[in-house]
Amino acid sequence: MTPYGESAIRTEGLRKTYKTSRGDVQAVRGVDLRVGSGEFFGLLGPNGAGKSTTIGRCSR
């Protein structure tokens, strides 16, 4: 539980692996994220860090 109540977004140990012709590529490894209802956040990182993959996987 967050200071603002229930979690609006929550993930634990999130992983995403893409299969490529050169082998498996781990785009996201073990991400824990909790955002409370009424909170907002920014997800920052360099290109290719897995930001879009993380948000896409959290919203399912």
C-alpha positions as CSV (number, residue, x, y, z in Angstrom):
1,M,0.0,0.0,0.0
2,T,1.3,3.5,-0.9
3,P,0.8,6.7,1.2
4,Y,-2.1,7.5,-1.2
5,G,-3.9,4.2,-0.8
6,E,-4.1,1.4,-3.3
7,S,-1.6,1.0,-6.1
8,A,-2.7,2.2,-9.6
9,I,0.3,0.5,-11.2
10,R,2.2,-2.4,-9.6
11,T,4.7,-4.9,-10.9
12,E,7.2,-7.2,-9.2
13,G,10.0,-8.9,-11.0
14,L,8.9,-7.8,-14.5
15,R,10.9,-9.4,-17.3
16,K,10.7,-9.2,-21.1
17,T,12.9,-11.2,-23.5
18,Y,12.8,-10.8,-27.2
19,K,14.0,-13.6,-29.5
20,T,16.2,-12.4,-32.3
21,S,18.3,-14.1,-35.0
22,R,21.4,-13.4,-32.7
23,G,19.8,-15.0,-29.7
24,D,17.6,-13.9,-26.8
25,V,17.8,-10.2,-25.7
26,Q,16.6,-9.3,-22.3
27,A,14.9,-5.9,-22.7
28,V,13.7,-5.7,-19.0
29,R,15.1,-7.6,-16.1
30,G,13.4,-7.8,-12.7
31,V,11.7,-4.4,-12.5
32,D,9.7,-3.7,-9.3
33,L,7.4,-0.7,-9.7
34,R,4.5,0.7,-7.5
35,V,2.7,3.9,-8.2
36,G,-0.2,4.9,-5.9
37,S,-3.6,6.1,-7.0
38,G,-3.4,9.9,-7.2
39,E,0.4,9.8,-7.8
40,F,2.2,10.5,-11.1
41,F,5.7,9.5,-12.2
42,G,8.1,9.8,-15.0
43,L,10.1,6.9,-16.3
44,L,13.5,8.2,-17.5
45,G,16.4,6.4,-19.2
46,P,18.5,6.3,-22.3
47,N,17.2,5.0,-25.7
48,G,16.9,1.2,-25.6
49,A,16.6,1.0,-21.8
50,G,13.2,-0.7,-21.9
51,K,10.9,2.2,-20.9
52,S,8.2,1.6,-23.5
53,T,8.4,-2.2,-22.9
54,T,8.0,-1.7,-19.2
55,I,5.0,0.6,-19.6
56,G,3.4,-1.7,-22.2
57,R,3.8,-4.7,-19.9
58,C,2.4,-2.9,-16.9
59,S,-0.7,-1.8,-18.6
60,R,-1.9,-5.3,-19.5
